[in-house]
Amino acid sequence: MAELLPVKHVLSSGLTVLLERDSQAQTLAMGFFVRTGARDETPSELGASHFLEHLMFKGSEEVSALDLNARLDALGGQANAFTSEEATVYHAASLPEQQRDLLSTLSVLLTPALRPEEVLTERGVILEEIEMYADQPDSRLIDQLQADYWDGHPLGHLVLGTPQTVAELTPESLRRNFVSRYGTPRTTLVVCGQFDEADVLAAAAQLSAQWPRTAFERELPLHTPSSGLSLSMDAELSREQVALAAPGLSHTDPLREAAHVLSEIIGGENGRLYWALLDTGLSDSADLSHAEYDGTGMFMGGFGCDPKRTQQVLDAYRAVLREIQDNGVTDVEVRRAARKIAVSAVLRSGTPQGRLFSLGIDYLARGELVSAAESVRRYADVTPEQVRAVLERRPFDTLRVAALGPIGELV
């Protein structure tokens, strides 16, 4: 089978369109990838990006919320959205014959009415969502770790916002956020699967002709993480949960793939943490992953265990990180981890919907078009020397730890 190559177009409206056509595909996936998220918000307007995501599904001046959702249902596929620190994405999948309806309906999401009564309704929904996550130990712990690790840096902004900031977001402030951060220079339409390229381009040009063309430059303040430990006591919890963070690599770092391979060696299935903590029965979970951002990145992981064993497990977790940083990795470990990540990449790209996200997010992050085959090769070709080069930066010398549970003392 020939390698599928994505193609980039920039329309007169300023909208970027990425097309990856697969004549053998039986489905079609589309998404608008907007290069803005929680890190781009002002401290007084935290949660604006996520609030806007909710309001996009309330329709435009011409299309009501009821009509919009009826149109999405009629497509017979899947439609959804998500907000992160650096991106907001609206996506849907359907059958190839639904191409025109799919694009026109998704485009309604990018022309929100932001009606005052719907802002009021969604504010209540989001405040309930914040309360719901506040009741979940995992979410509470991660929020604490993020706040400690980022220490005022924009990447520590809560995606949902706070009850105080969400309560104060008005239709006017949300409209201002939309116009300033949703301009066509920051928005990319991605289309994967079976479709008519000329038809997609013509329709996208017409639909986006009157969209805002505003652009902004993301601020990239320096971040210098520091080690530390914070405890949140909750005597009602029966397990102790611990999360850890260490400096990582940015989107554009040439060793980014090697950082993912390293995290797989340490925290993946059958990784070093598994054998040190789970196989020995010390903990019931243990992991480590790598997250990359614009200008920086982080390793993040954690574990859960019986409270009486918390210090022992934390010491063992730290020992795994010290061991691999001081003594390195084996060639066999690197080959095995690189192969696992490469296979996962193949599986994700096996459907238009899976391919949509990897193509869109990669483009937002680095501005480059990478085919699915090339993405797989980049991971499969990671060398032991590259992983050792990541370790030579000694990322685990700086370790931020947050714990939640009935334990009142850790070191």
VEXMAR-620947 format. One record per residue (C-alpha): x, y, z; residue in one letter; residue number from 1. Coordinates in nm, 4 decimals. Layout:
N
{{X Y Z} 'a' NUM}
...
end
This chain:
411
{{0.0000 0.0000 0.0000} 'm' 1}
{{0.1293 0.3470 -0.0930} 'a' 2}
{{0.2219 0.5806 0.1921} 'e' 3}
{{-0.0453 0.8432 0.2540} 'l' 4}
{{0.0975 1.1945 0.2468} 'l' 5}
{{-0.0862 1.4905 0.4020} 'p' 6}
{{-0.1242 1.8066 0.1946} 'v' 7}
{{-0.1437 2.1635 0.3272} 'k' 8}
{{-0.3478 2.4512 0.1840} 'h' 9}
{{-0.3821 2.8060 0.3184} 'v' 10}
{{-0.7072 2.9674 0.2056} 'l' 11}
{{-0.7601 3.3362 0.1292} 's' 12}
{{-0.9513 3.3590 0.4604} 's' 13}
{{-0.6322 3.2668 0.6444} 'g' 14}
{{-0.7632 2.9210 0.7402} 'l' 15}
{{-0.5127 2.6372 0.7088} 't' 16}
{{-0.6489 2.3087 0.5696} 'v' 17}
{{-0.4682 1.9752 0.6031} 'l' 18}
{{-0.5943 1.6945 0.3817} 'l' 19}
{{-0.4961 1.3281 0.3994} 'e' 20}
{{-0.7111 1.1307 0.1585} 'r' 21}
{{-0.7365 0.7527 0.1759} 'd' 22}
{{-0.9268 0.6106 -0.1199} 's' 23}
{{-0.9642 0.2792 0.0657} 'q' 24}
{{-1.1195 0.4281 0.3787} 'a' 25}
{{-1.4854 0.3664 0.4522} 'q' 26}
{{-1.5253 0.6660 0.6828} 't' 27}
{{-1.4444 1.0358 0.6968} 'l' 28}
{{-1.3167 1.2421 0.9911} 'a' 29}
{{-1.2909 1.6190 1.0226} 'm' 30}
{{-1.1800 1.8538 1.2943} 'g' 31}
{{-1.1081 2.2179 1.3631} 'f' 32}
{{-0.7860 2.2456 1.5660} 'f' 33}
{{-0.7499 2.5844 1.7327} 'v' 34}
{{-0.4067 2.6735 1.8676} 'r' 35}
{{-0.5257 2.8163 2.1950} 't' 36}
{{-0.6000 2.6798 2.5387} 'g' 37}
{{-0.5809 2.7404 2.9098} 'a' 38}
{{-0.2220 2.8685 2.9051} 'r' 39}
{{-0.3309 3.1616 2.6849} 'd' 40}
{{-0.5844 3.2922 2.9361} 'e' 41}
{{-0.5339 3.5828 3.1746} 't' 42}
{{-0.5356 3.4871 3.5447} 'p' 43}
{{-0.8679 3.6669 3.5975} 's' 44}
{{-1.0350 3.4758 3.3129} 'e' 45}
{{-0.9248 3.1187 3.3799} 'l' 46}
{{-1.1625 2.8695 3.2234} 'g' 47}
{{-1.2571 3.0904 2.9283} 'a' 48}
{{-1.1303 2.8408 2.6684} 's' 49}
{{-1.3279 2.5539 2.8194} 'h' 50}
{{-1.6336 2.7790 2.8646} 'f' 51}
{{-1.6180 2.8687 2.4944} 'l' 52}
{{-1.5958 2.5009 2.4023} 'e' 53}
{{-1.9284 2.4433 2.5797} 'h' 54}
{{-2.0912 2.7456 2.4161} 'l' 55}
{{-1.9901 2.6412 2.0640} 'm' 56}
{{-2.2501 2.3647 2.0818} 'f' 57}
{{-2.5233 2.6213 2.1565} 'k' 58}
{{-2.5457 2.7282 1.7936} 'g' 59}
{{-2.4898 3.0408 1.5865} 's' 60}
{{-2.7067 3.3426 1.5152} 'e' 61}
{{-2.8730 3.1441 1.2352} 'e' 62}
{{-2.8743 2.7949 1.3921} 'v' 63}
{{-3.0253 2.7206 1.7330} 's' 64}
{{-2.8734 2.4768 1.9809} 'a' 65}
{{-3.1587 2.2334 1.9128} 'l' 66}
{{-3.1094 2.2504 1.5371} 'd' 67}
{{-2.7317 2.2185 1.5644} 'l' 68}
{{-2.7470 1.9081 1.7786} 'n' 69}
{{-3.0162 1.7597 1.5534} 'a' 70}
{{-2.7831 1.8114 1.2569} 'r' 71}
{{-2.4952 1.6467 1.4429} 'l' 72}
{{-2.7166 1.3499 1.5330} 'd' 73}
{{-2.8364 1.3175 1.1732} 'a' 74}
{{-2.4795 1.2655 1.0556} 'l' 75}
{{-2.4884 0.9296 1.2320} 'g' 76}
{{-2.1279 0.9531 1.3428} 'g' 77}
{{-1.9441 1.0871 1.6438} 'q' 78}
{{-1.9020 1.4555 1.7307} 'a' 79}
{{-1.7214 1.5970 2.0311} 'n' 80}
{{-1.4690 1.8528 2.1528} 'a' 81}
{{-1.1955 1.8970 2.4116} 'f' 82}
{{-0.9857 2.1748 2.5630} 't' 83}
{{-0.6277 2.1389 2.6828} 's' 84}
{{-0.3506 2.3713 2.7935} 'e' 85}
{{-0.2544 2.4519 2.4340} 'e' 86}
{{-0.5372 2.3478 2.2014} 'a' 87}
{{-0.9127 2.3410 2.1600} 't' 88}
{{-1.0453 2.0823 1.9149} 'v' 89}
{{-1.3885 2.0244 1.7596} 'y' 90}
{{-1.4170 1.6980 1.5699} 'h' 91}
{{-1.6629 1.4599 1.4080} 'a' 92}
{{-1.6673 1.1446 1.1976} 'a' 93}
{{-1.9233 1.0079 0.9554} 's' 94}
{{-1.9619 0.8398 0.6162} 'l' 95}
{{-1.8001 0.9843 0.3012} 'p' 96}
{{-2.1368 1.0711 0.1474} 'e' 97}
{{-2.1988 1.3050 0.4425} 'q' 98}
{{-1.8958 1.5181 0.3524} 'q' 99}
{{-2.0756 1.8459 0.2794} 'r' 100}
{{-2.3164 1.8202 0.5721} 'd' 101}
{{-2.0322 1.7257 0.8063} 'l' 102}
{{-1.8219 2.0283 0.7155} 'l' 103}
{{-2.1088 2.2772 0.7161} 's' 104}
{{-2.2332 2.1505 1.0542} 't' 105}
{{-1.8874 2.1561 1.2132} 'l' 106}
{{-1.8415 2.5091 1.0812} 's' 107}
{{-2.1466 2.6236 1.2769} 'v' 108}
{{-1.9445 2.5510 1.5909} 'l' 109}
{{-1.6895 2.8120 1.4840} 'l' 110}
{{-1.9523 3.0892 1.4588} 't' 111}
{{-2.1064 3.0896 1.8090} 'p' 112}
{{-2.3884 3.3245 1.9070} 'a' 113}
{{-2.2767 3.3414 2.2720} 'l' 114}
{{-2.6285 3.4317 2.3835} 'r' 115}
{{-2.6426 3.5726 2.7408} 'p' 116}
{{-2.9049 3.3215 2.8526} 'e' 117}
{{-2.6885 3.0316 2.7306} 'e' 118}
{{-2.3831 3.1744 2.9038} 'v' 119}
{{-2.5852 3.1739 3.2259} 'l' 120}
{{-2.7009 2.8134 3.1745} 't' 121}
{{-2.3565 2.6793 3.0842} 'e' 122}
{{-2.1973 2.8621 3.3739} 'r' 123}
{{-2.4057 2.6455 3.6073} 'g' 124}
{{-2.3081 2.3309 3.4169} 'v' 125}
{{-1.9367 2.4156 3.4373} 'i' 126}
{{-1.9526 2.5034 3.8070} 'l' 127}
{{-2.1092 2.1627 3.8703} 'e' 128}
{{-1.8317 2.0036 3.6617} 'e' 129}
{{-1.5692 2.1779 3.8750} 'i' 130}
{{-1.7384 2.0495 4.1911} 'e' 131}
{{-1.7569 1.6999 4.0483} 'm' 132}
{{-1.3826 1.6885 3.9777} 'y' 133}
{{-1.3092 1.8443 4.3165} 'a' 134}
{{-1.4704 1.5355 4.4721} 'd' 135}
{{-1.2393 1.2999 4.2815} 'q' 136}
{{-0.9070 1.2290 4.4581} 'p' 137}
{{-0.7185 1.1791 4.1314} 'd' 138}
{{-0.8218 1.5213 4.0026} 's' 139}
{{-0.7488 1.6940 4.3305} 'r' 140}
{{-0.4022 1.5425 4.3421} 'l' 141}
{{-0.3119 1.6350 3.9831} 'i' 142}
{{-0.4361 1.9906 4.0323} 'd' 143}
{{-0.2144 2.0201 4.3391} 'q' 144}
{{0.0885 1.8768 4.1596} 'l' 145}
{{0.0387 2.1060 3.8600} 'q' 146}
{{0.0077 2.4116 4.0849} 'a' 147}
{{0.3223 2.3160 4.2766} 'd' 148}
{{0.5301 2.2230 3.9739} 'y' 149}
{{0.4385 2.5160 3.7473} 'w' 150}
{{0.4321 2.7668 4.0349} 'd' 151}
{{0.2513 3.0523 3.8596} 'g' 152}
{{0.3595 2.9622 3.5046} 'h' 153}
{{0.0673 2.9713 3.2525} 'p' 154}
{{0.0932 2.5948 3.1980} 'l' 155}
{{-0.0346 2.5581 3.5520} 'g' 156}
{{-0.3666 2.7215 3.4629} 'h' 157}
{{-0.6639 2.4988 3.5448} 'l' 158}
{{-0.8416 2.4079 3.2212} 'v' 159}
{{-1.1820 2.4268 3.3914} 'l' 160}
{{-1.0927 2.7489 3.5697} 'g' 161}
{{-1.1901 2.8160 3.9289} 't' 162}
{{-1.5392 2.8752 4.0718} 'p' 163}
{{-1.4448 3.2415 4.1150} 'q' 164}
{{-1.3147 3.3034 3.7613} 't' 165}
{{-1.5932 3.1077 3.5908} 'v' 166}
{{-1.8545 3.2959 3.7918} 'a' 167}
{{-1.7162 3.6264 3.6637} 'e' 168}
{{-1.6889 3.5397 3.2926} 'l' 169}
{{-1.9450 3.7495 3.1040} 't' 170}
{{-2.0797 3.7238 2.7475} 'p' 171}
{{-1.8635 4.0255 2.6646} 'e' 172}
{{-1.5402 3.8766 2.8035} 's' 173}
{{-1.6105 3.5439 2.6337} 'l' 174}
{{-1.6768 3.7213 2.3028} 'r' 175}
{{-1.3488 3.9081 2.3421} 'r' 176}
{{-1.1632 3.5818 2.4078} 'n' 177}
{{-1.3250 3.4236 2.1044} 'f' 178}
{{-1.2459 3.7070 1.8634} 'v' 179}
{{-0.8874 3.7471 1.9837} 's' 180}
{{-0.7950 3.3789 2.0024} 'r' 181}
{{-1.0082 3.2045 1.7374} 'y' 182}
{{-0.8854 3.3899 1.4302} 'g' 183}
{{-0.8257 3.1882 1.1138} 't' 184}
{{-0.4435 3.2186 1.1445} 'p' 185}
{{-0.4721 3.0129 1.4644} 'r' 186}
{{-0.7227 2.7602 1.3255} 't' 187}
{{-0.6579 2.4496 1.1162} 't' 188}
{{-0.9165 2.2294 0.9478} 'l' 189}
{{-0.7982 1.8680 0.9242} 'v' 190}
{{-0.9731 1.6129 0.7021} 'v' 191}
{{-0.8816 1.2431 0.6863} 'c' 192}
{{-1.0360 0.9428 0.5122} 'g' 193}
{{-1.2458 0.9214 0.1987} 'q' 194}
{{-1.3494 1.2609 0.0592} 'f' 195}
{{-1.3451 1.4917 -0.2453} 'd' 196}
{{-1.0519 1.7285 -0.2012} 'e' 197}
{{-1.1694 2.0035 -0.4355} 'a' 198}
{{-1.5136 2.0044 -0.2784} 'd' 199}
{{-1.3715 2.0307 0.0735} 'v' 200}
{{-1.1459 2.3225 -0.0212} 'l' 201}
{{-1.4222 2.5131 -0.2002} 'a' 202}
{{-1.6663 2.4640 0.0873} 'a' 203}
{{-1.4073 2.5571 0.3514} 'a' 204}
{{-1.3179 2.8755 0.1632} 'a' 205}
{{-1.6820 2.9819 0.1451} 'q' 206}
{{-1.7651 2.8934 0.5048} 'l' 207}
{{-1.4604 3.0688 0.6550} 's' 208}
{{-1.4700 3.3816 0.4375} 'a' 209}
{{-1.6145 3.6033 0.7137} 'q' 210}
{{-1.4424 3.4471 1.0156} 'w' 211}
{{-1.2184 3.6629 1.2351} 'p' 212}
{{-0.8640 3.6935 1.1067} 'r' 213}
{{-0.7099 3.7994 1.4329} 't' 214}
{{-0.3833 3.6486 1.5521} 'a' 215}
{{-0.1897 3.6607 1.8761} 'f' 216}
{{0.1527 3.5534 1.9864} 'e' 217}
{{0.1627 3.3051 2.2709} 'r' 218}
{{0.3778 3.4158 2.5598} 'e' 219}
{{0.6521 3.1679 2.6457} 'l' 220}
{{0.7872 3.2665 2.9867} 'p' 221}
{{1.0813 3.0692 3.1196} 'l' 222}
{{1.0088 2.8071 3.3795} 'h' 223}
{{1.2635 2.6878 3.6347} 't' 224}
{{1.1125 2.3970 3.8288} 'p' 225}
{{1.2217 2.3151 4.1806} 's' 226}
{{1.2075 2.0041 4.3937} 's' 227}
{{0.9622 1.9826 4.6794} 'g' 228}
{{0.6925 1.7808 4.8533} 'l' 229}
{{0.3387 1.8786 4.9539} 's' 230}
{{0.0918 1.6772 5.1607} 'l' 231}
{{-0.2870 1.7046 5.1474} 's' 232}
{{-0.4438 1.5237 5.4376} 'm' 233}
{{-0.7753 1.3432 5.3871} 'd' 234}
{{-0.8507 1.0953 5.6638} 'a' 235}
{{-1.1574 0.9669 5.4793} 'e' 236}
{{-0.9486 0.8122 5.2001} 'l' 237}
{{-0.8426 0.4505 5.2408} 's' 238}
{{-0.5499 0.4716 4.9957} 'r' 239}
{{-0.2611 0.7106 4.9657} 'e' 240}
{{-0.2098 0.8595 4.6219} 'q' 241}
{{0.1159 1.0203 4.5176} 'v' 242}
{{0.2001 1.2137 4.1998} 'a' 243}
{{0.5438 1.3212 4.0788} 'l' 244}
{{0.6733 1.5640 3.8155} 'a' 245}
{{1.0174 1.6316 3.6660} 'a' 246}
{{1.1457 1.8560 3.3831} 'p' 247}
{{1.0838 1.7236 3.0334} 'g' 248}
{{1.1340 1.8198 2.6689} 'l' 249}
{{0.9392 2.0574 2.4457} 's' 250}
{{0.7437 1.9839 2.1279} 'h' 251}
{{1.0354 2.0874 1.9102} 't' 252}
{{1.3199 1.9201 2.0961} 'd' 253}
{{1.4968 1.6749 1.8606} 'p' 254}
{{1.4977 1.4175 2.1416} 'l' 255}
{{1.1217 1.4302 2.2075} 'r' 256}
{{1.0642 1.0779 2.0751} 'e' 257}
{{1.3509 0.9505 2.2903} 'a' 258}
{{1.1847 1.1066 2.5966} 'a' 259}
{{0.8691 0.9070 2.5240} 'h' 260}
{{1.0735 0.5904 2.4845} 'v' 261}
{{1.2428 0.6614 2.8178} 'l' 262}
{{0.9073 0.7070 2.9930} 's' 263}
{{0.7909 0.3765 2.8435} 'e' 264}
{{1.1019 0.1992 2.9725} 'i' 265}
{{1.0370 0.3345 3.3210} 'i' 266}
{{0.6609 0.3524 3.3537} 'g' 267}
{{0.5072 0.1480 3.0751} 'g' 268}
{{0.3565 -0.1974 3.0986} 'e' 269}
{{0.6369 -0.4252 3.2182} 'n' 270}
{{0.8561 -0.1198 3.2729} 'g' 271}
{{1.0980 -0.0784 3.5608} 'r' 272}
{{0.8338 0.0643 3.7923} 'l' 273}
{{0.6164 -0.2411 3.7320} 'y' 274}
{{0.8857 -0.4799 3.8476} 'w' 275}
{{0.9959 -0.2633 4.1407} 'a' 276}
{{0.6526 -0.1680 4.2764} 'l' 277}
{{0.3685 -0.3771 4.1345} 'l' 278}
{{0.5307 -0.7148 4.0932} 'd' 279}
{{0.6649 -0.6901 4.4472} 't' 280}
{{0.3212 -0.6022 4.5846} 'g' 281}
{{0.4313 -0.2662 4.7232} 'l' 282}
{{0.1711 -0.0662 4.5307} 's' 283}
{{-0.1428 -0.1238 4.3267} 'd' 284}
{{-0.0466 0.1196 4.0496} 's' 285}
{{0.2658 0.2974 3.9243} 'a' 286}
{{0.3348 0.4847 3.6027} 'd' 287}
{{0.5394 0.7537 3.4289} 'l' 288}
{{0.4648 0.9423 3.1064} 's' 289}
{{0.6022 1.2393 2.9167} 'h' 290}
{{0.4027 1.5504 2.8225} 'a' 291}
{{0.5475 1.8078 2.5849} 'e' 292}
{{0.4427 2.1678 2.5407} 'y' 293}
{{0.5360 2.4837 2.3567} 'd' 294}
{{0.8786 2.5712 2.4953} 'g' 295}
{{0.8974 2.3110 2.7720} 't' 296}
{{0.7757 1.9711 2.8899} 'g' 297}
{{0.7466 1.7428 3.1890} 'm' 298}
{{0.7709 1.3842 3.3015} 'f' 299}
{{0.4732 1.3003 3.5214} 'm' 300}
{{0.3791 0.9848 3.7057} 'g' 301}
{{0.2685 0.8465 4.0371} 'g' 302}
{{0.1402 0.5537 4.2368} 'f' 303}
{{-0.1286 0.4395 4.4780} 'g' 304}
{{-0.0712 0.2195 4.7797} 'c' 305}
{{-0.1674 0.1175 5.1305} 'd' 306}
{{-0.1026 0.4255 5.3500} 'p' 307}
{{0.1364 0.2342 5.5775} 'k' 308}
{{0.3653 0.1666 5.2824} 'r' 309}
{{0.3694 0.5166 5.1336} 't' 310}
{{0.7192 0.6159 5.2399} 'q' 311}
{{0.8588 0.2776 5.1349} 'q' 312}
{{0.6948 0.3020 4.7925} 'v' 313}
{{0.8035 0.6615 4.7418} 'l' 314}
{{1.1597 0.5666 4.8261} 'd' 315}
{{1.1435 0.2756 4.5826} 'a' 316}
{{0.9996 0.4979 4.3071} 'y' 317}
{{1.2781 0.7509 4.3566} 'r' 318}
{{1.5326 0.4685 4.3541} 'a' 319}
{{1.4108 0.3540 4.0109} 'v' 320}
{{1.4599 0.7053 3.8740} 'l' 321}
{{1.8055 0.7362 4.0304} 'r' 322}
{{1.9127 0.3973 3.9012} 'e' 323}
{{1.8199 0.4654 3.5420} 'i' 324}
{{1.9649 0.8153 3.5506} 'q' 325}
{{2.2953 0.7040 3.7024} 'd' 326}
{{2.3401 0.3751 3.5171} 'n' 327}
{{2.1420 0.4253 3.1960} 'g' 328}
{{1.9332 0.1926 2.9825} 'v' 329}
{{2.0074 -0.1249 2.7934} 't' 330}
{{1.9862 -0.1597 2.4167} 'd' 331}
{{1.7201 -0.4279 2.4599} 'v' 332}
{{1.5027 -0.1981 2.6708} 'e' 333}
{{1.5207 0.0751 2.4088} 'v' 334}
{{1.4354 -0.1547 2.1197} 'r' 335}
{{1.1422 -0.3055 2.3060} 'r' 336}
{{0.9978 0.0286 2.4192} 'a' 337}
{{1.0464 0.1943 2.0798} 'a' 338}
{{0.8706 -0.0951 1.9085} 'r' 339}
{{0.5750 -0.0775 2.1493} 'k' 340}
{{0.5271 0.2942 2.0890} 'i' 341}
{{0.5603 0.2493 1.7130} 'a' 342}
{{0.2960 -0.0256 1.7110} 'v' 343}
{{0.0643 0.1943 1.9168} 's' 344}
{{0.1132 0.4731 1.6622} 'a' 345}
{{0.0206 0.2366 1.3802} 'v' 346}
{{-0.2944 0.1272 1.5600} 'l' 347}
{{-0.3985 0.4884 1.6319} 'r' 348}
{{-0.3613 0.5766 1.2663} 's' 349}
{{-0.5581 0.2749 1.1473} 'g' 350}
{{-0.8810 0.4735 1.1126} 't' 351}
{{-0.9457 0.8255 0.9775} 'p' 352}
{{-1.0627 0.9358 1.3214} 'q' 353}
{{-0.7474 0.8092 1.4910} 'g' 354}
{{-0.5266 0.9650 1.2255} 'r' 355}
{{-0.7116 1.2972 1.2555} 'l' 356}
{{-0.5807 1.3643 1.6055} 'f' 357}
{{-0.2165 1.2729 1.5473} 's' 358}
{{-0.2012 1.4818 1.2282} 'l' 359}
{{-0.3817 1.7813 1.3776} 'g' 360}
{{-0.2053 1.7930 1.7131} 'i' 361}
{{0.1378 1.7387 1.5540} 'd' 362}
{{0.0759 2.0280 1.3167} 'y' 363}
{{-0.0443 2.2621 1.5918} 'l' 364}
{{0.2562 2.1772 1.8047} 'a' 365}
{{0.5367 2.1950 1.5500} 'r' 366}
{{0.3906 2.3344 1.2288} 'g' 367}
{{0.5089 2.0355 1.0275} 'e' 368}
{{0.3304 1.7766 0.8180} 'l' 369}
{{0.4278 1.4281 0.9265} 'v' 370}
{{0.2813 1.1225 0.7572} 's' 371}
{{0.1655 0.8322 0.9710} 'a' 372}
{{0.4474 0.6189 0.8343} 'a' 373}
{{0.7089 0.8832 0.9166} 'e' 374}
{{0.5707 0.9243 1.2684} 's' 375}
{{0.6033 0.5496 1.3220} 'v' 376}
{{0.9583 0.5502 1.1833} 'r' 377}
{{1.0642 0.8299 1.4177} 'r' 378}
{{0.9730 0.6203 1.7193} 'y' 379}
{{1.0928 0.2893 1.5790} 'a' 380}
{{1.4318 0.4428 1.4972} 'd' 381}
{{1.5030 0.5870 1.8429} 'v' 382}
{{1.8495 0.4735 1.9459} 't' 383}
{{1.9957 0.3892 2.2865} 'p' 384}
{{2.2318 0.6854 2.2397} 'e' 385}
{{1.9371 0.9227 2.2060} 'q' 386}
{{1.7718 0.7912 2.5220} 'v' 387}
{{2.1030 0.8226 2.7055} 'r' 388}
{{2.1285 1.1809 2.5803} 'a' 389}
{{1.7963 1.2555 2.7505} 'v' 390}
{{1.9263 1.1033 3.0721} 'l' 391}
{{2.2445 1.3104 3.0475} 'e' 392}
{{2.0241 1.6154 3.1102} 'r' 393}
{{1.9499 1.4582 3.4493} 'r' 394}
{{1.5767 1.5380 3.4504} 'p' 395}
{{1.5089 1.3422 3.7699} 'f' 396}
{{1.7467 1.5510 3.9792} 'd' 397}
{{1.4502 1.7877 4.0137} 't' 398}
{{1.1452 1.6043 4.1444} 'l' 399}
{{0.8220 1.7604 4.2634} 'r' 400}
{{0.5996 1.5323 4.4753} 'v' 401}
{{0.2377 1.5747 4.5872} 'a' 402}
{{0.0516 1.3281 4.8077} 'a' 403}
{{-0.3157 1.2934 4.9024} 'l' 404}
{{-0.4572 1.0611 5.1671} 'g' 405}
{{-0.4519 0.9828 5.5380} 'p' 406}
{{-0.0738 1.0093 5.5761} 'i' 407}
{{0.0481 1.3190 5.7578} 'g' 408}
{{0.4243 1.2907 5.7106} 'e' 409}
{{0.6560 1.2020 5.4220} 'l' 410}
{{1.0137 1.2907 5.3344} 'v' 411}
end
